[in-house]
Amino acid sequence: MSSSLEITNGLERLTDGGLYIIVFLGWEPGRSHWGLYHHYNIEWVPSQHSVGQGRYIPRGHKYHIRNAGSDGKFIPDHAPTSGVLNSMYLIGLMLIGVVPRQYQTSLENEIRSFDHLVSITPDMRCRTWTLDTIQRLIAKGFVRNSFSRQEIEDEIQQFTDNNWDGAYRGARPRPISH
């Protein structure tokens, strides 16, 4: 994360092993839903119809929590994805670190290590889950920078404020901050 956001276009700009904060539209301007995304490769898939043609498919894993219903409790909702930049309501991605492929399983285990507490922790929301998880990843050495919770929160809010309208209008490509 940096104080001056560099916005890039296209999935070729996703960093292999990149750990991102993923930000989605909230229910009103300036509000957003947060999670994490670990990008572990971009695969070239050749066209079946034209020689030399094809497309790149990003692959990674999205980690977040979501509201489970009317009781206000949240549950983990982690899943592999191959279309992160096409996610509905996506505002964009903010790179916070690089976790090499050989540590992917360890990273996932650490992120999931508190899943059993999500639904029983008072006031658990996507913001607190994401901030708590990032702090644990910093402590375990997965994220090498020592961002304070307030710095992370301020940067996400600035990113949201700068990109909310474009995401609401469905503007493409989605911004990626490095």
Solvent accessible surface area in square Angstrom, and as a share of the most:
residue,aa,sasa,rsa
1,M,38,0.17
2,S,43,0.28
3,S,100,0.65
4,S,88,0.57
5,L,39,0.19
6,E,88,0.39
7,I,78,0.40
8,T,12,0.07
9,N,94,0.48
10,G,20,0.19
11,L,40,0.20
12,E,114,0.51
13,R,97,0.35
14,L,7,0.04
15,T,43,0.25
16,D,73,0.38
17,G,3,0.03
18,G,0,0.00
19,L,0,0.00
20,Y,0,0.00
21,I,0,0.00
22,I,0,0.00
23,V,0,0.00
24,F,20,0.08
25,L,25,0.13
26,G,18,0.18
27,W,187,0.66
28,E,81,0.36
29,P,100,0.63
30,G,22,0.21
31,R,110,0.40
32,S,24,0.15
33,H,39,0.18
34,W,12,0.04
35,G,0,0.00
36,L,0,0.00
37,Y,0,0.00
38,H,1,0.00
39,H,0,0.00
40,Y,39,0.15
41,N,41,0.21
42,I,53,0.27
43,E,72,0.32
44,W,111,0.39
45,V,48,0.27
46,P,88,0.55
47,S,40,0.26
48,Q,174,0.77
49,H,171,0.76
50,S,49,0.32
51,V,157,0.90
52,G,70,0.67
53,Q,108,0.48
54,G,32,0.30
55,R,157,0.57
56,Y,114,0.43
57,I,23,0.12
58,P,8,0.05
59,R,78,0.28
60,G,1,0.01
61,H,16,0.07
62,K,45,0.19
63,Y,2,0.01
64,H,19,0.09
65,I,0,0.00
66,R,107,0.39
67,N,74,0.38
68,A,52,0.40
69,G,40,0.39
70,S,128,0.83
71,D,98,0.51
72,G,30,0.28
73,K,99,0.42
74,F,24,0.10
75,I,56,0.29
76,P,42,0.27
77,D,51,0.26
78,H,24,0.11
79,A,42,0.33
80,P,96,0.61
81,T,34,0.20
82,S,52,0.34
83,G,25,0.24
84,V,0,0.00
85,L,19,0.10
86,N,108,0.55
87,S,21,0.13
88,M,144,0.64
89,Y,128,0.49
90,L,0,0.00
91,I,0,0.00
92,G,0,0.00
93,L,0,0.00
94,M,1,0.00
95,L,29,0.14
96,I,3,0.01
97,G,13,0.13
98,V,76,0.44
99,V,3,0.02
100,P,58,0.36
101,R,126,0.46
102,Q,137,0.61
103,Y,108,0.41
104,Q,47,0.21
105,T,99,0.57
106,S,55,0.36
107,L,0,0.00
108,E,37,0.17
109,N,92,0.47
110,E,25,0.11
111,I,0,0.00
112,R,89,0.33
113,S,50,0.32
114,F,84,0.35
115,D,29,0.15
116,H,129,0.58
117,L,61,0.30
118,V,3,0.01
119,S,42,0.27
120,I,121,0.61
121,T,51,0.30
122,P,113,0.71
123,D,116,0.60
124,M,22,0.10
125,R,111,0.41
126,C,16,0.10
127,R,97,0.36
128,T,29,0.17
129,W,5,0.02
130,T,0,0.00
131,L,1,0.01
132,D,51,0.26
133,T,0,0.00
134,I,0,0.00
135,Q,57,0.25
136,R,44,0.16
137,L,0,0.00
138,I,34,0.17
139,A,89,0.69
140,K,128,0.54
141,G,30,0.28
142,F,34,0.14
143,V,1,0.01
144,R,196,0.72
145,N,71,0.36
146,S,98,0.63
147,F,27,0.11
148,S,52,0.34
149,R,91,0.33
150,Q,109,0.49
151,E,93,0.42
152,I,0,0.00
153,E,45,0.20
154,D,78,0.40
155,E,18,0.08
156,I,0,0.00
157,Q,74,0.33
158,Q,77,0.34
159,F,0,0.00
160,T,0,0.00
161,D,85,0.44
162,N,95,0.49
163,N,25,0.13
164,W,19,0.07
165,D,89,0.46
166,G,19,0.18
167,A,9,0.07
168,Y,153,0.58
169,R,174,0.63
170,G,36,0.35
171,A,45,0.35
172,R,134,0.49
173,P,70,0.44
174,R,13,0.05
175,P,18,0.11
176,I,0,0.00
177,S,2,0.01
178,H,49,0.22
